[in-house]
Amino acid sequence: MKKSYIFAIGIIAIAIAIIISTTGDASSYVTFEEAKVSDDKVHVVGTLPKNENGEVEGIHPSNDKLSFSFIMVDEDNQKQEVYYNEPIPTDFKRSEQVVIVGGYQGNVFVADKILLKCPSKYQEENVNASI
């Protein structure tokens, strides 16, 4: 066999090994109920509960403001306390949807990352124009 064929087969084998190792780290979107039984890190999608005035409730910053906990409602309308060991992200209270990445420790979901979906300033407003 030519050396170029052996080299090409080696490159293909390395590419396959990289693809297989990265797919094992991928987590899925689940509810809090499914996250409780999972030992892996998962993504949970949900919203922040709001009161009748539209203000987010259930956010509890720590005394030193370097971490906080909050209540989140998942897609099955299950409320859960979430702990995040970082300061409150900018626009956290304005987010339409929240994705948390992490897992359970006891009865508390501990988030490693928080991803926010904030309202777009480019969304069309309903304008009633009379013609």
RAQUIHU-V219797 format. One record per backbone hydrogen bond with DSSP energy under -1.0 kcal/mol. NH is the residue of the N-H (numbers start at 1). CO is the residue of the C=O. Records with the same first field share a line. If there is no record, write none. Layout:
NH = CO / CO
//
This chain:
6 = 2
7 = 3
8 = 4
9 = 5
10 = 6
11 = 7
12 = 8
13 = 9
14 = 10
15 = 11
16 = 12
17 = 13
18 = 14
19 = 15
20 = 16
21 = 17
22 = 18
23 = 19
30 = 43
35 = 31
36 = 32
42 = 102
43 = 28
44 = 100
46 = 98
47 = 73
51 = 55
54 = 51
57 = 49
60 = 69
62 = 67
65 = 62
68 = 84
69 = 60
70 = 82
72 = 80
73 = 47
74 = 78
77 = 74
80 = 72
82 = 70
83 = 109
84 = 68
92 = 89
96 = 117
97 = 117
98 = 46
99 = 115
100 = 44
101 = 113
102 = 42
103 = 110
105 = 108
108 = 105
109 = 81
110 = 103
111 = 83
112 = 101
113 = 101
115 = 99
117 = 97
123 = 120
//
